[in-house]
Amino acid sequence: MAFTRGFTGKRRGDRAARGDRLPPGQYDTGTDWPTLTAEATPRATPEGWSITVDGLVEEERAWDWREAHALPGSTYAGDIHCVTTWSKFDMRFTGVSVDTLLDAARPRPEAAYVMAHSSSGYTTNLPLDDLRGGKAWIVWEVDGKPLSVPHGGPVRLLVPHLYFWKSAKWISRLELMGRDRPGFWEANGYHDRGDPWLEQRYQGDP
Amino acid sequence: MSAPTGAWTTGRLAEVTRDSERLVRLRFEVADRIDHLPGQHYVLRLRAEDGYTAQRSYSIASDPADPLLELMIECLPDGEVSSFMHAEARVGDEFELRGPIGGWFTWAGDVPALCLAGGSGVVPIVSMMRHARRLGVEHLLRVVVVGRTLPELPYEDELVGRADLIALTRENLGSRVAAPPYPDELVDLVDGVDRAYVCGSVGFASFAQRVLGEAGMRADAVRVEQFGATS
C-alpha cells in the first residue's frame, strides 16, 4: 500500500509507550473516556434493573440488583478498545463474571451464540465462547465508582477482548441462540465478532 | 432500507478549501465509489513510509449524486489525522478511504424528519439538506443548528436562509438573543415529524435529547450521532 505524502505520525508515542498492548489502528485516549450511543440515553436506575438469561438454556434465570450483588464478585483490570479507534488503558471494572450467570442457567449443548439485549432496545451478537472462560462480565463499578448512565450504568456488559460496542450498555438480557443473527450495529455493517487484534471492524473484514 | 457498506479504496484529493482556521473542506475522487446514504461516514487512514498508520471517521457532507465525496474536517488540538489534513493535504494527494459506513444515522429522503445539530455536527445534516434539495423534498427536512457564532459554524453559507432555526449561543442573531434553543422554539418543528437526528458533541447530544423531549419529541424516534471525549 502506498504511503501518505508527508505523514510521519505525531502520536507514535502511544505505540512506543503501550507497545504490544495497543491493537492495530488504535490510539491511546489517555484519561478521556468517550461515550458513543446511537439511541436516546434511557433513564436507568438500580431499582429498575434486572438481567435475564434465557433462550437455549436448561433453566431460565433472572437477577435483580440485590440478587446480582449477592453473587460472587469478580474484577477485570486491563484495557478496552473502541472501534472508533480509541483504546483506554488500565481500567478496573467490578461486577460478576458472565460464567456465574451461565453456570446457573446451564446452556443447552446446541447453544452457540448469544444476543445481548439492552433496556434501550440495543442488541449485539456474540459467539457463546467469547462470553465464557473468564472473558466477560456484567459490571456496575468502574475505577471504584458506580458506573454512570452514559457509560451504561447501572449495569453494562463487559467483553474487553472484543471492540467495545459488544459490551452492551444497560444490559438486561442474554439470549442464548443456536444460530448467529446480527445485532444492532452488526445489521448496520459492523463485524459479527469484532476482535481488535484482527481489526474486525466491519462486515467483510477477516 | 439497508445502508450500503464499502471496502477500502483510494481517494484522490481534488479540491481543498480551508474554510477557517479550524475547518478544512476536502473533496475526493473515490475509486469504485459506492453511493452513500446521507448521514453515513468514511474512515480516512494515513500511512507513514514505515507502515505506521492512523485512522479516523468523518461524516460525509456531499449528496450521493455529487461526483465527488466531500468531508469537512474540524482541526482538533491533538488530532493526529485532522491536523495533518489541515496542514499538509494538497490537491493530487492520494488517501486510503473506507466507506460508506453506518446504517443507523441515515436519511433517505423518505420520512419527515427534524435535524438538531451542534457545531461540526452539522456536517451529516448538510448531506441530508443537499439530498433533500436534489430530490425536491425539502419540505420533509426541518433543520435546527446550534453554534457559538456564525463564522464558527461549518457551512454557514448554506445554513443561513435554509435552516428553520439557527441558535447562536455567543452572539445575537437578528432579534434572537444568544442562547441555546428553547423548547418552545422547537414545538412547531417537532410536530408532524417521524424522526429526529441529533448530531454533535457528547454534551450537545445530551442537551439536544432533553430539549427535544421537552418540545414533545418521542425519545424512541431520536437517532444520535455523537463524538468527542468525556472523562
Interface residues (C-beta under 8 A of the other chain):
Chain A: M1 A2 F3 T4 R5 G6 F7 T8 G9 K10 R11 R12 R15 P24 G25 Y27 T29 T31 D32 W33 P34 T35 L36 T37 A38 E39 A40 T41 P42 T84 T85 G121 P150 F184 W185 A187 N188 G189 Y202 Q203 G204
Chain B: S2 A3 T5 A7 R45 L46 R47 A48 E49 Y52 T53 A54 Q55 R56 S57 D78 E80 S83 F84 E88 R90 D93 E94 F95 E96 R98 I101 G102 G103 W104 F105 V202 A205 S206 Q209 A219 D220 V222 R223 V224 E225 Q226 F227 G228 A229 T230 S231
